[in-house]
């Protein structure tokens, strides 16, 4: 049996930009991506702490050490600059593997920088 489990989590980062007129996705500082074990194009869930919105999109690599967390396209309507979000990815794996798997969890500072 395969189950979905938490793979990666970026806990409490601030939205730095919202670009409505863009193809769509979320642009993330590449250092945050690396620390959270996320790759460009990976599907993520974005949970907005300020308004309760939840959405799924894919990751675009942003400039390293920029602190960028930018919602693009229609997703830009789901948050405002300054909103705090949690970014989550999941993985499908066999039951026994899932019981031993350790997700990548990061807790950036208030400026979206690694601590």
Order of alpha helices (4+ residues) and beta strands (2+ residues): beta-beta-beta-alpha-beta-beta-beta-beta-alpha-beta
